[in-house]
Amino acid sequence: MCGIFGYIGRSSEVAGALQSMSGVLRHRGPDDEGFLVFHDGAAVALSGADTPSSVLEDRRGGSAPRASLRAGEAFDAHCWTIGHRRLSILDLSAAGHQPMVGDGGRLWIAFNGEVYNFVELRQELEASGARFSTGTDTEVLLAAYARWGTGCFERLRGMWALAIVDTASGELVLARDPYGIKPLYLCSGDGWMAFASEIKAFTVLDGWSAKARLDGIADFLLYEQSDHREESLFEGVRQLPPGCLMRLPLRGDPARQGASRPEQWYSLAQAVASRVGADADIRGIVDESVRLHLRADVPVGSCLSGGIDSSSIVALAAQRIRDLGSSRSLMTITASAEDSRIDETRYAALAADAAGAISNIVSPSADRLLADLEALIWHQDEPFVGSSIFVQWCVFGKARELGLTVMLDGQGADEAFGGYRGFVGAFLAEELRHGGVGTWIRRMREVRSGTALPFHRLLAYTVAYSSPRLRRLLGLMDGRSFAERAWLAPGFRTIAASRPDPRRAGDWSSVASMSIDMVDRSNLPMLLRWEDRNSMAFSIEARVPFVDREVIEAAIATPAGAKLGCGVQKQVLRTAMRGLVPDEILDRKDKLGFLGSEELWMVHTHRPQFRALLQQAVDGLPGILSPSIVRDFDAVCEGRKRFDYRFWRAICLDRWRRRFSVTIPAP
């Protein structure tokens, strides 16, 4: 797990740009740094201030830096560069230094992530004559690329964002893993172009100017949506989409390079279609993914919320550790909640005890949230929708205190196995479309028995999820906070009204199509961004075994009836984990998701502080927010209105604007 970056620009600015970007991304890899400059037709490896002396002395593989990067050093008029920050996970020696060279000097790589099946790939490559001098997955990835080119990505099980320089073909290849677990952003300006693991790396470049996109603000404030498309909230900054690669020639105008378009190398929809009808051993597939995700030369722990997903991972991981004969127990970290309505520490303790894991508790508080808010927003790069992100921040902070470098987490199971209530609507709509009214009525009775939802609610679900057009025409499934507009400034309200609801853009008319949309666009990308930034802020590698190709594809291809036939979400996963995870957890129907205590904090214990922040948001965003939002907040505090999360979104947007000095155009 690391940070990568690169810059092409005028020779007098290259060295300074690389050094500054590396410094901003230091938290992603405090163990080592390295640079590669490609000019005069040759690649030159350079060291930095954080490059250990052991790296400079190691000559294995020819990737050791030849000299140090000096500010103001002159290169070609335009030259390509890549940089790397290392968080050592596999082969902790100097041999893991990056950028790493391969194929006799033809290829160089800066790699952020893990290839979990690198052992198996290495054996396959060795059988065909390849030889290796390190114990890293990076060297295996280079050898795989040398043999199969970009086709090697199809063979990888893991998470990655990478930059590969091919000196023979004269191109730089950027690529991301199938689901975008690891980030990669691009930005260009007058005479320069850059890429990096985090947007904040661009803020130190000459010519950088932070300007917000109004359509992105509308999506965030109204619909709680971000990371759902290629553009970021910053004007001129875009992400390389998940499952895509981009080819950039090593010579040419930087402005033209910035206009290069991605090529899709992976399609979830096509992968799922190829698996439909195939039997899948869900427990075996998840167990194998957990086994691979435990590969590390550093301590591994796990997040544990007390729900089915994280409890399953903890149970499988603890069992695998015992099978290896290890004397140590898996360490888990659980966040308690001051709001007793959402506290799940009892279930987490039950899961940890059953697995034989060591339980650790962290207690997020409003005081810490207010103290850490600026740092949290800085690390997140973009505003976020609720305090659950802060709760996760506290969990990874505790992991750092305990000396854990790798943490497993349960992201992705809800999206793949049908864990949200909306999947019930998609299931009923699918049954009506394919089975007719008779089948639909039978399923309605089963679902009603399993969920205790009234008939009219299930009927509304069926209609709402039958097609995006019906949802739009009937105005169904709009929460109160999404439907209201009076809290927005008049000019921005007009812009917002013209924006299509991004939640309705996908096909949610079947369970599988809804899962594909949530994984590709509407849900999982946000969760992965929050987790990546929170974990890396503390130099922690977060691993998500459910977001694995075998698991995701098999889960989505599983028949809808096996996942939701009785109205019980994730039924197939519950069944698969029976006998391993305590029944009390598997039979839960009250799981609330990973929540924070913002209602308690904002409305009760720390009302003055949050009201002041909300007023500052209104004052700082006069073209976006109406003063009526403060009156709405007062009405909530007085019990005249129900609480919702628009107040947090308004505050977070304003704090983000201030922290990144963002210019927000007038509507």
Order of alpha helices (4+ residues) and beta strands (2+ residues): beta-alpha-beta-beta-alpha-beta-beta-beta-beta-alpha-alpha-beta-beta-beta-beta-alpha-beta-beta-alpha-beta-alpha-alpha-beta-alpha-beta-alpha-beta-alpha-alpha-beta-alpha-alpha-alpha-alpha-alpha-alpha-alpha-alpha-beta-alpha-alpha-alpha-alpha-alpha-alpha-alpha
